[in-house]
Amino acid sequence: MTEIPEHLRKRAEEAKAKAAAAKGEAAPAADAPAADAAAAADAPKSEAESKIPAHLLERSKAAKAKAGGTEVAEADAPAGGGVATATAPPTNAPPVGVGPGGHTQRLLTVVKSWSIQDVKATPVDKVHVWPHLLLVEFVASLACTAFLLVFSIFVNAPLLELSNPNQTPNPSKAPWYFLGLQELLKWFHPMVAGVLLPGMVIVGLILAPYTDRNPSNKPEDRKFAISLFTLFVVFWAVLVLIGTFFRGPGFNFIFPWTNRLFVEL
């Protein structure tokens, strides 16, 4: 049997009292029969008067009718163990547990997704790799290819003769990416220029991710790191330029505008 919740019973009693006061109905007499009082208590009220939904009232009536039929059957049962007939509930009563329209479920409310989602990530300025990055890289590769094509047309780069182990070229220069190291060997001891300084650079590059833990990628927030890297690049570029254009026979310092340029492209 389905029972009516307590708060609905209280609301029904309050609605009945308000309706009786508004209509000026007097309370039932004390000497009224008990059957009349029960009938007055069980008198159906409209949904507007009782403020109880219609489907809950129907469910309450069906439950009361079912309970009353069971009690009658138990009361009318013969003492000798005979067969008793029970009063069946009304056939037109809706089944217990069924809502309006025969539905057993109801949609209470619809909650928007943005009202319950907790977004912890902050939006940042990001773009997709395609087409923003790959398009720029493709255009840059085309520009480099065009530059190399034009440069190869105007600059002659023939192969040299076979090397002669009995004749060392003068000056003997390393490739351009090692000319900075060769310039250091001209100024410092080989242990300092060839081992100590390059080792310090390599160790510094290894420790860079652990010492510089600033997560920002904005230049104004990375002034120290950018200044240090710029100083290193400029220092190494100056050494390469000196070794390329200002070193002549014997790797001596010369001026390229007074002597000839001792460099082979």
ZISULJO-V805358 format. One record per backbone hydrogen bond with DSSP energy under -1.0 kcal/mol. NH is the residue of the N-H (numbers start at 1). CO is the residue of the C=O. Records with the same first field share a line. If there is no record, write none. Layout:
BEGIN
NH->CO / CO
END
This chain:
BEGIN
9->5
10->6
11->7
12->8
13->9
14->10
15->11
16->12
17->13
18->14
19->15
20->16
21->17
22->18
23->19
25->20
32->29
37->33
38->34
39->35
40->36
41->37
42->38
50->46
51->47
57->53
58->54
59->55
60->56
61->57
62->58
63->59
64->60
65->61
66->62
67->63
68->64
69->65
70->66
71->67
72->68
73->69
74->70
75->71
76->72
81->78
98->95
99->103
102->99
103->100
116->113
117->113
126->124
133->129
134->129
135->131
137->133
138->134
139->135
140->136
141->137
142->138
143->139
144->140
145->141
146->142
147->143
148->144
149->145
150->146
151->147
152->148
153->149
154->150
155->151
167->164
178->175
182->178
183->179
184->180
185->181
188->184
193->189
194->190
196->191
197->192
199->195
200->196
201->197
202->198
203->199
204->200
205->201
206->202
207->203
211->207
212->208
221->218
222->219
226->222
227->223
228->224
229->225
230->226
231->227
232->228
233->229
234->230
235->231
236->232
237->233
238->234
239->235
240->236
241->237
242->238
243->239
244->240
245->241
246->242
248->252
251->248
252->249
254->246
258->255
259->255
263->261
END
